[in-house]
Amino acid sequence: MKKWILCAAVFSCTAAMAQNTNKEGSQYQFTTIKNLDAYDVQNQGSTGTCWSFSGLSFFESELLHNGKDKGLNLSEMFVVRKMYPLKAANYVRMHGKANFGEGGGFPDDLLCLRKYGLVPQNIYDGNRDKTYNHAEMESLLEGLVKTTGANTGVINPSWQKAFDGVINAYMGDAPEQFTFNGKSYTPQSFAKELGLNADDYVILTSFTHHPYYEQFVLEVPDNWNWEKVYNVPLNDMISIAENAVNTGYTVAWAADVSEKYFSFRDGLAVVPDKDWADMTSDERKKVFEIPGKEKEITPEVRQQAFDNFETQDDHGMHIVGLAKDQNGNKYFRVKNSWGTNNPGNGYFYASAPYFAYKTTNIMVNKKAIPADIAKKMGIK
């Protein structure tokens, strides 16, 4: 997931109260079904690190759900800093025939939690100035690993020291020990005290090119570590997400947001029944102002969009609520990481059809999965 946008605001207050429409002047009227706690909306700036912002926001809400450390802001850049060397080593071992870049996924968040732990934002902010921007650093790192990966002779192991030197120059070295609220921690002991356990979470999706209720390696470029996800029928994936929110658990959501009918500026993502290319400019405007008929999303429609690259794994977000419009249609309330410069102060509504169509994968607490579905997945 690499999607980024530069927004003016960096922080906002916790937005617990959902707005009843997507934007001023809109005829959409939303009634909250369930709204869950989340910490402040953040801004990933000019970086492709949405996967870390959404994953860490998800962990923060897990803490709020468990009644622990209310208001704790976890460091997204600690996770980014820890993943970069692993991605680089994988790229070199694959002779440059793998993905390297800012992008990643929820498996990265779980890997960091399991292997390295976590730290608070005020302990490590990755040398943020006013807004995160990794363009120059990324260019240098990419040039280094591409040169090393293309080497057909003996590789000088010092490349890794050079790699770490570049990251440290731009981001600073990640702490191995720190003091927080008067107590000394390592990142691992801090995560343990928070009660966050990577084994409590699963990543799942729904595609027809693999058997249901089994695991497979999700074929997206940013799954650089070839992590497996659970595959479930489309209706089950939707049921899991809805059940999670209804039972007090949030959902980390990876999806394609490149469609014209996704508009953070308008606070809404839907799937109009009429193709965008066939609409007039007035019809396109009304998509975000007047509730209309949406496309029926079947497993076949969803699969076709994934197979022809209309649906790609380009952005990570955080689902924190569920609502319905005046016609009874359901929407997820989504926390984004593009700052607060939109009508929802950093939040927007995504319709159930959009979720069904454009989701690439979700991460949930195992306890959020309905018992009958969990049994079929082999999850206890």
TIBAFI-738064 format. One record per residue (C-alpha): z, y, x negated; residue in three letters. Coordinates in pm, whole numbers. Example, Ala and Ser with C-alpha at 12.3 -4.5 7.8 and 13.67 -1.06 7.14 Angstrom:
2
Z_Y_X_residuo
780_-450_-1230_ala
714_-106_-1367_ser
END
This chain:
380
Z_Y_X_residuo
0_0_0_met
-113_322_-158_lys
-140_584_116_lys
-3_924_21_trp
-7_1275_152_ile
137_1598_16_leu
363_1771_266_cys
558_2093_236_ala
902_1960_324_ala
1087_1710_110_val
1405_1644_307_phe
1513_1665_668_ser
1819_1583_868_cys
1866_1238_1016_thr
1644_1231_1323_ala
1838_1010_1561_ala
1715_1180_1878_met
1359_1090_1978_ala
1137_1361_2125_gln
1002_1289_2474_asn
642_1368_2383_thr
427_1335_2074_asn
349_1707_2039_lys
360_2038_2221_glu
108_2057_2505_gly
66_1680_2527_ser
86_1502_2862_gln
241_1194_2702_tyr
595_1149_2832_gln
809_899_2645_phe
1127_737_2767_thr
1344_584_2497_thr
1410_213_2531_ile
1600_184_2204_lys
1653_423_1916_asn
1820_316_1592_leu
1986_500_1305_asp
1795_598_996_ala
1865_825_704_tyr
1674_1147_630_asp
1294_1151_623_val
1172_1160_263_gln
845_1268_102_asn
659_1038_-137_gln
450_1336_-249_gly
134_1263_-444_ser
221_902_-516_thr
113_566_-378_gly
471_446_-345_thr
504_427_34_cys
606_61_-2_trp
923_169_-184_ser
1003_457_52_phe
962_242_362_ser
1140_-59_213_gly
1437_148_94_leu
1455_328_428_ser
1472_-16_589_phe
1760_-117_359_phe
1942_208_440_glu
1919_129_810_ser
2050_-221_738_glu
2357_-56_588_leu
2393_168_893_leu
2359_-138_1118_his
2639_-307_925_asn
2859_2_945_gly
2852_58_570_lys
2781_360_350_asp
2657_591_623_lys
2425_852_478_gly
2361_670_150_leu
2023_765_6_asn
1888_482_-210_leu
1660_554_-505_ser
1297_467_-433_glu
1196_549_-789_met
1439_297_-935_phe
1237_25_-761_val
909_183_-874_val
1036_205_-1232_arg
1137_-162_-1234_lys
813_-289_-1084_met
570_-108_-1313_tyr
631_-326_-1624_pro
606_-644_-1416_leu
273_-536_-1268_lys
148_-442_-1613_ala
247_-778_-1765_ala
76_-960_-1478_asn
-240_-755_-1526_tyr
-256_-831_-1898_val
-186_-1202_-1848_arg
-474_-1211_-1602_met
-706_-1048_-1859_his
-748_-746_-1635_gly
-856_-956_-1336_lys
-564_-844_-1120_ala
-447_-532_-945_asn
-261_-257_-1126_phe
-159_78_-986_gly
96_264_-781_glu
51_39_-480_gly
286_-241_-388_gly
448_-409_-92_gly
773_-521_61_phe
789_-824_-174_pro
841_-568_-453_asp
1146_-426_-274_asp
1293_-773_-230_leu
1215_-867_-590_leu
1393_-557_-718_cys
1693_-616_-493_leu
1717_-979_-607_arg
1651_-932_-979_lys
1761_-580_-1067_tyr
1972_-443_-781_gly
1962_-89_-642_leu
2103_255_-725_val
2174_576_-530_pro
1922_858_-535_gln
2164_1097_-703_asn
2198_852_-993_ile
1826_813_-1055_tyr
1554_1032_-901_asp
1268_944_-1135_gly
1249_1296_-1280_asn
1129_1446_-956_arg
1047_1813_-984_asp
981_1970_-645_lys
750_1690_-532_thr
668_1354_-680_tyr
333_1338_-857_asn
243_1038_-1074_his
-127_1111_-1126_ala
-105_1192_-1497_glu
136_910_-1573_met
-73_664_-1374_glu
-385_760_-1567_ser
-216_695_-1900_leu
-63_366_-1789_leu
-389_241_-1643_glu
-577_322_-1961_gly
-321_136_-2169_leu
-318_-186_-1964_val
-696_-190_-1920_lys
-746_-166_-2295_thr
-486_-437_-2358_thr
-611_-662_-2079_gly
-967_-643_-2207_ala
-863_-751_-2557_asn
-1032_-1081_-2647_thr
-830_-1129_-2965_gly
-461_-1146_-3044_val
-265_-892_-2843_ile
-14_-674_-3023_asn
313_-717_-2828_pro
401_-356_-2903_ser
185_-253_-2608_trp
486_-311_-2383_gln
697_-67_-2587_lys
417_188_-2560_ala
401_126_-2184_phe
775_176_-2141_asp
755_486_-2356_gly
505_647_-2119_val
711_563_-1810_ile
1031_688_-1969_asn
863_1012_-2071_ala
764_1081_-1710_tyr
1031_904_-1503_met
1322_849_-1738_gly
1476_512_-1815_asp
1650_338_-1526_ala
2031_323_-1559_pro
2196_-1_-1663_glu
2542_124_-1567_gln
2664_422_-1366_phe
2962_570_-1187_thr
2948_629_-812_phe
3239_758_-604_asn
3470_707_-900_gly
3378_342_-958_lys
3165_188_-1233_ser
2866_-26_-1135_tyr
2558_-197_-1264_thr
2259_-183_-1024_pro
2322_-551_-946_gln
2692_-507_-872_ser
2616_-199_-662_phe
2369_-391_-443_ala
2619_-675_-410_lys
2895_-440_-298_glu
2659_-292_-39_leu
2619_-641_102_gly
2241_-639_72_leu
2104_-988_4_asn
1730_-1042_-44_ala
1761_-1389_111_asp
1850_-1229_445_asp
1497_-1094_489_tyr
1156_-1241_555_val
804_-1100_553_ile
561_-1219_816_leu
216_-1155_958_thr
-38_-1301_1201_ser
-385_-1418_1100_phe
-602_-1707_1214_thr
-738_-1812_875_his
-412_-1991_792_his
-196_-2230_1000_pro
73_-2079_1217_tyr
441_-2127_1136_tyr
362_-2188_771_glu
364_-1962_465_gln
64_-1840_269_phe
-16_-1588_-3_val
-130_-1274_178_leu
-471_-1179_40_glu
-433_-806_-16_val
-481_-636_-356_pro
-131_-493_-376_asp
28_-836_-340_asn
8_-855_-720_trp
291_-1110_-742_asn
121_-1347_-494_trp
423_-1359_-267_glu
405_-1582_38_lys
454_-1457_392_val
516_-1642_718_tyr
222_-1670_956_asn
294_-1658_1329_val
80_-1614_1644_pro
10_-1253_1739_leu
235_-1260_2045_asn
519_-1391_1831_asp
475_-1114_1575_met
496_-854_1851_ile
796_-1031_2008_ser
976_-1038_1673_ile
928_-664_1621_ala
1040_-578_1974_glu
1335_-817_1961_asn
1443_-670_1629_ala
1461_-318_1768_val
1618_-427_2095_asn
1894_-613_1910_thr
1970_-328_1671_gly
1753_-413_1369_tyr
1479_-192_1231_thr
1144_-316_1098_val
961_-239_773_ala
597_-201_878_trp
283_-229_665_ala
-37_-124_839_ala
-376_42_814_asp
-359_414_898_val
-715_507_806_ser
-847_503_1163_glu
-942_829_1335_lys
-709_740_1621_tyr
-411_747_1386_phe
-286_1104_1359_ser
41_1191_1190_phe
-40_1555_1264_arg
-47_1474_1636_asp
247_1234_1617_gly
55_943_1765_leu
-139_626_1686_ala
-330_447_1963_val
-641_229_2004_val
-873_387_2263_pro
-1075_146_2470_asp
-1387_349_2395_lys
-1513_343_2036_asp
-1443_661_1845_trp
-1805_696_1738_ala
-1915_701_2103_asp
-1671_976_2206_met
-1743_1344_2249_thr
-1526_1591_2059_ser
-1340_1669_2382_asp
-1272_1300_2444_glu
-1139_1262_2093_arg
-900_1553_2141_lys
-770_1406_2467_lys
-682_1078_2291_val
-373_1252_2152_phe
-296_1452_2465_glu
-351_1228_2769_ile
-251_860_2800_pro
-561_647_2846_gly
-676_289_2853_lys
-641_108_2521_glu
-842_-176_2372_lys
-723_-529_2436_glu
-624_-676_2100_ile
-674_-1050_2065_thr
-612_-1264_1755_pro
-990_-1279_1711_glu
-1032_-900_1725_val
-746_-855_1481_arg
-883_-1117_1241_gln
-1232_-969_1242_gln
-1096_-627_1145_ala
-905_-783_855_phe
-1201_-992_738_asp
-1445_-700_730_asn
-1193_-464_563_phe
-1153_-236_864_glu
-784_-326_844_thr
-637_-292_497_gln
-286_-285_360_asp
-279_86_287_asp
55_223_409_his
419_124_450_gly
638_276_722_met
965_211_903_his
997_125_1274_ile
1324_258_1414_val
1276_264_1789_gly
1097_152_2102_leu
977_367_2393_ala
747_360_2696_lys
519_623_2843_asp
495_731_3205_gln
257_442_3273_asn
496_181_3137_gly
304_122_2812_asn
518_45_2506_lys
527_233_2175_tyr
715_190_1852_phe
886_496_1709_arg
803_516_1340_val
966_696_1049_lys
710_801_786_asn
746_919_425_ser
515_1221_434_trp
785_1482_481_gly
874_1652_810_thr
569_1868_864_asn
456_1718_1196_asn
565_1755_1561_pro
812_1467_1530_gly
984_1599_1215_asn
844_1307_1015_gly
835_1055_1300_tyr
549_946_1526_phe
473_698_1805_tyr
250_393_1756_ala
128_206_2063_ser
179_-169_2100_ala
-201_-225_2077_pro
-213_-25_1753_tyr
69_-235_1612_phe
-106_-555_1720_ala
-439_-444_1573_tyr
-348_-273_1248_lys
-35_-445_1119_thr
-84_-628_791_thr
276_-748_762_asn
634_-668_858_ile
974_-728_698_met
1272_-810_918_val
1623_-943_898_asn
1621_-1316_976_lys
1879_-1251_1248_lys
1625_-1035_1430_ala
1388_-1327_1489_ile
1423_-1496_1832_pro
1581_-1840_1787_ala
1286_-2036_1929_asp
1040_-1867_1694_ile
1272_-1897_1393_ala
1299_-2271_1458_lys
919_-2307_1452_lys
911_-2109_1125_met
1171_-2339_975_gly
1421_-2054_934_ile
1787_-2127_987_lys
END
